Amino acid sequence: MTSQMMRQIIMDHYSDPINKHQPPKEGYEKVHMHSDNCIDDLDIFMLVENGKIVDACFDGVACTISTSSTDIMCELLKDKDIKDSKYIIEQFQHMIHEEPFDEDVLDEAIVFINTSKQAARIRCATIGWNAANEVLKGK
């Protein structure tokens, strides 16, 4: 994937995020995340039923990296069981921190592979993923 293709995927998820909205019904778990170094101030919502993430969405204000990363994460985790979701989150974190990772499970999230080259953007890229991890903790 070229750098231009990666930028286009990021911009598409920033300018027209599929999952940026309030939950359509009750029952979602919510985690609020913010960054002291960026404008990021997000609520991440996940509906977990019968050991599976049925839906994931987010709302709030965030930079390009946070918005697109969180939008991609929501798409990736929908309809996944908790074990698979935790594995995907773990692999994303490994990639961000330049550790060995399983790229086969990351789909479009692979566009953030060079994030570690801009250390200030690591928090932006992982804010939604950290919230999802928080929701799944203990499950």
N, C-alpha and C positions, 0 to 999 in steps of 0.2 A: 504494500500500500504506500503510495507516495505521500509526501508531506502535504501537498495540496489536497489530496483526497481526505486526509486526516482532518485538516482544517475545515473542509467543507462539512464533514460529518459533525464536528463540534459546533459549527455555526448553525447548521440545520436544527440541531437539538436545542440550541440557545434561542434562536429566533422563533421557532415553532415547537416548543416542548409538548410532547404528546401527553405526558403525565402530570403537568402542572395545573392542579385544580384541587379544590377541597374534596374530601371523600363524599361520595354520592349517598352514603347512608351511615347509620350508627355502627359501632362495633370495631372500628379501626383503632389500632394502637398508635399513639403519636409520640414522637420524640422531637424536641426543639433543639436546633443547633445554630450556633452563630460563631463568627470569627472576629477576633479583635483586630486582625490585620487586613480585613477586606469588608465589603458591604454585606457579605453573606449572613442572612438571617432567615433560616428555613424551618418549616415544620415538615417532617417526613411522616407519612401515614401508611400503615401496613395492616391489611386484613389477613389474619392467620386463622385458618380453620382446618381441623383434622390433620394437623402436621404439614400443612401446605400454605404457601403464600398465595392467597386467592387474588389479591390486588395490592398495588403499591402506587402511591402518588405523593406529591409534595406541593407546598405553596410557600410564598414569601418572596423576598428580594435576594438576588444573588448575582455574582459575576458570571461571565461567559463560561468559565471552566466549571464552576459549581453547578450551574443550571444544567449544562449539557451532560456532565458526569452523573448527576442525580437522575436526570431523565433516562439516560441509558441504563443506569442501575435498575430503575423501576421496571423497565421493559425486560431486562434480563432475569429478574427475580420472580416476576409474575408466573404463576402456575408451576413453580418449582417447590419441591418438598424442602423442609427445613435443613436437612443434611446437605442437599445439593446447593442450597442458597448459601449456607455457611462456607462451603467449599469455594464457590464463586467469589464471595467477598474476600476470603483468604487469598485466593490467587490474584485478585486485583491489588490487594495490599502488597503482596510479594512483588508484583510488577512495578508498582509505584516506588518501592524501596530498593529496586534493582537486585532483587533476589530471584532465584530460579522460580518459574511459575508455569502453569499449564495454560497456554494461550488458547487452547481449543474451547475453553468454557467462557471466554471473555467476549466473543463476538465484537460488536462495535466498541466496547470499552478498551480495546487494544489501542485506540487512537490516543490514549493518555500515556503511552509507553515512555515518552520522553519528558514527562512531567518532572522527574527528579532533577533534570538539568536546570530547572527553575525552582529552587527550594521553597520560595515563598508561595508557590502554587500547589504544593503538596496538600496543604490543608484544604484548599479550594477543591481539589480533585477528590478528596476523600471524605468530605463533610457528610454527604448523603450516605455513603457506604458505612461510615462510623455509626450513623443513626440506625441504619438497618441492622448492624451488628448488635446494637444496644437492644433493639426490639427482640432479636432472636436469642439474646443471652438467656441461658437457663431453660431454653426450649429444646 
